[in-house]
């Protein structure tokens, strides 16, 4: 007996064959991309949440008050006490345009001409010790002009003087008001004033 049946080939579609080799099918691709999309959107949401918290915390911090300038407190000045008692060495102060042989003022004066050759400051002193310094500071119209010192070199001196002299022909004294303060060993004793016209 003869079998008339034809042999049949069992052919499977290529898709199935390729799926058995481990390739990704089109139906699996949307699942993995949706996972990636979820991770990215979750990361963005987390960053936004952290940024929002940072902003809220910065706004809730109390702002420090503006710094005030530092003011140093100063103590009120102490009243100045006299440096020392007047020594009483200088008993009288005067100005003159000439002196006698003993160094005393011939005619005391307080006003001088700008052409007067000499202006003397004459000091009567009460027997100062040897080495005593007699000093003056002179001011012209309220501003410092000059100063000078005489040192006592012998006993029993009763007067000493300073001279402001015109040395060159045609020279003149400055016109204005002069004040002279006198000191014994740096301690103020007396003062006098004069004018030049």
C-alpha positions in Angstrom: 0.0 0.0 0.0 1.3 3.2 -0.9 1.0 6.2 1.2 0.0 9.2 -0.9 0.6 11.7 1.8 3.0 14.4 1.1 5.5 15.3 3.7 4.7 18.7 5.3 7.3 21.1 6.4 6.9 22.8 9.7 8.0 26.4 9.1 7.6 28.8 11.9 7.5 32.5 11.3 10.7 34.4 11.6 9.6 36.5 14.4 9.3 33.6 16.7 12.7 32.3 15.6 14.3 35.6 16.2 12.7 35.9 19.6 14.3 32.7 20.7 17.7 34.2 20.1 17.2 36.9 22.8 16.5 40.0 20.7 14.2 42.6 22.2 10.8 42.6 20.8 8.9 45.8 19.9 6.5 45.1 22.7 9.2 45.3 25.4 10.7 48.7 24.3 8.0 51.0 25.7 8.4 49.5 29.2 12.1 50.3 29.6 11.8 53.9 28.3 8.9 54.5 30.6 11.1 53.4 33.5 13.9 55.9 32.4 11.3 58.6 32.1 10.1 57.9 35.6 13.6 58.1 37.0 14.4 61.4 35.3 11.0 63.0 36.3 11.6 61.8 39.9 15.1 63.3 39.9 13.8 66.7 38.6 11.0 66.7 41.2 13.5 66.0 44.0 15.8 68.8 42.8 12.8 71.2 42.7 11.8 70.1 46.2 15.4 70.7 47.6 15.6 74.1 45.9 12.2 75.2 47.3 13.3 74.1 50.8 16.5 76.1 50.4 14.7 79.2 49.4 12.1 78.9 52.2 14.9 78.4 54.8 16.8 81.5 53.5 13.8 83.7 53.7 12.9 82.4 57.2 16.4 83.3 58.6 16.3 86.6 60.6 18.3 89.2 58.8 20.9 90.8 61.1 20.3 94.4 62.0 22.5 96.9 60.1 25.7 97.5 62.0 25.8 100.7 63.9 29.1 102.6 63.7 31.3 101.9 66.7 31.3 104.9 69.0 34.0 105.0 71.6 33.0 106.6 74.8 35.4 109.1 76.0 35.8 110.2 79.5 35.2 113.9 80.2 38.5 115.7 80.4 39.9 116.1 83.9 40.4 119.7 85.0 44.0 120.6 84.5 45.9 121.3 87.6 48.7 123.9 87.7 52.0 122.3 86.8 53.8 124.0 89.7 53.5 126.9 91.9 54.9 130.2 90.6 58.5 130.5 91.9 58.2 134.2 92.5 61.6 134.9 90.9 60.2 137.4 88.4 58.7 140.3 90.3 57.9 142.7 87.5 57.8 142.8 83.7 57.9 145.9 81.5 59.0 147.0 78.0 61.2 150.1 77.2 63.1 151.6 74.4 66.3 152.2 76.4 68.2 150.9 79.5 70.4 152.6 82.1 73.9 151.4 83.1 72.5 148.9 85.6 70.1 147.4 83.0 66.9 149.0 84.3 64.3 150.5 82.0 64.9 154.3 81.6 61.3 155.0 80.5 58.9 152.1 80.5 56.6 152.1 77.5 53.8 149.9 75.9 53.7 151.6 72.5 56.6 151.9 70.0 57.2 153.3 66.6 58.0 150.7 63.9 61.4 152.5 63.4 62.5 152.4 67.0 65.9 150.9 67.0 65.5 148.8 70.1 62.6 147.3 72.1 63.6 145.8 75.5 61.8 143.4 77.7 63.0 144.2 81.2 62.4 141.7 84.1 63.0 142.6 87.8 64.0 139.4 89.5 64.3 138.4 93.2 67.9 137.1 93.6 67.6 133.9 91.5 70.0 131.0 92.1 72.9 130.5 89.7 71.8 128.4 86.7 68.2 129.6 86.8 66.7 129.9 83.4 64.6 133.0 82.6 62.6 132.5 79.3 60.1 134.3 77.2 57.7 133.4 74.4 56.6 136.2 72.2 53.3 136.3 70.1 52.5 138.7 67.3 48.7 139.3 66.7 47.9 136.1 68.6 50.4 133.8 66.8 53.7 132.5 68.0 56.6 134.7 66.9 59.8 133.7 68.8 61.3 132.8 72.1 64.6 133.2 74.1 66.4 132.2 77.3 68.7 134.0 79.7 70.7 131.9 82.2 71.6 133.5 85.5 75.4 133.3 85.8 76.1 135.2 89.1 74.6 135.8 92.5 72.4 138.7 93.6 71.0 139.6 90.2 68.1 142.0 90.4 67.2 142.4 86.7 67.6 140.8 83.3 66.5 141.8 79.9 65.9 140.7 76.3 66.3 143.0 73.3 64.6 143.0 69.8 66.8 145.3 67.7 66.7 146.5 64.1 70.1 145.5 62.7 69.9 146.7 59.1 69.3 150.3 57.9 65.7 150.8 56.7 64.4 147.8 58.6 61.2 148.2 60.7 59.4 146.2 63.4 56.1 144.6 62.3 53.1 146.8 63.0 50.7 145.1 65.4 50.1 143.8 68.9 52.6 141.8 70.8 52.2 139.6 73.9 55.2 138.3 75.9 54.9 135.5 78.5 57.8 134.9 80.8 58.9 131.7 82.7 61.3 130.7 85.4 62.8 127.2 84.7 59.8 126.5 82.4 57.1 127.6 84.9 54.9 130.5 83.8 55.4 133.6 86.0 54.0 136.8 84.2 53.0 138.4 80.9 52.9 141.8 79.3 51.8 143.3 76.0 52.9 146.2 73.8 52.1 147.6 70.4 54.1 148.8 67.4 52.5 151.5 65.2 
